Amino acid sequence: MKMVEIEKLKNLKKLSAQYLNILKPNGKKGYNAEIKMLNYSELGCVIISMLKLCILALEQSNNKNSSIDVGLILEQALHLFPTDEMELLDLINEMLLLESNKIE
């Protein structure tokens, strides 16, 4: 390789390390992007807003000029939904019910 090409490659690696940091390889054929939230309440508000956006987009679907990809938004909302945390809440609720039955 010529010296100029090597320098261009080094510069490209430096720029990519500096700017291309949102998508992280997930070991499969895709990438993961981290979304930062303050807490579960904010996450819930984001999911609700995404669902409301889809409802509005579907209501306006009579207007074929809509550029909102409802399927993509719903898919992202599904990925954001805290399923594991919901299971934890179920387990905590069961434990509390068992404890309250023991007390009575």
Secondary structure by P-SEA (a helix, b strand, c coil): ccaaaaaaaaaaaaaaaacccccccccccbbbbbbbbccaaaaaaaaaaaaaaaaaaaaaccccccccaaaaaaaaaaaacaaaaaaaaaaaaaaaaaaaaaac
